Amino acid sequence: MHTNKILEFISLCEKIWGFYPEYSGGCYKFSKLLISVFGGEMYWTTGHVITVIEGVAYDKNGITELTDDFFKVGSKDCTYEFIERIYKEYL
């Protein structure tokens, strides 16, 4: 439903800010931004964060794949405290 609007938003963000450099915590910051605008849930795997909104996974590049190696942030396997500790230096 919101896929086109979300993709337009991602494109606009790229035009305004450019892309975050790798390993800068940008994926975490971008996920927080997407969630604040569109809702959704954050998922983490070693070195990357994505956002799932209405069953579609997104990152700073657009639509991506939610694979089995991602953990839902806020679950017992991946708490918010754990994620905030990992990305603390980038906030």
Secondary structure, 3 states (H helix, E strand, C coil): CCHHHHHHHHHHHHHHHCCCCCCCCHHHHHHHHHHHHHCCEEEEECCEEEEEECCEEEECCEEECCCCCCEECCECCECHHHHHHHHHHHC
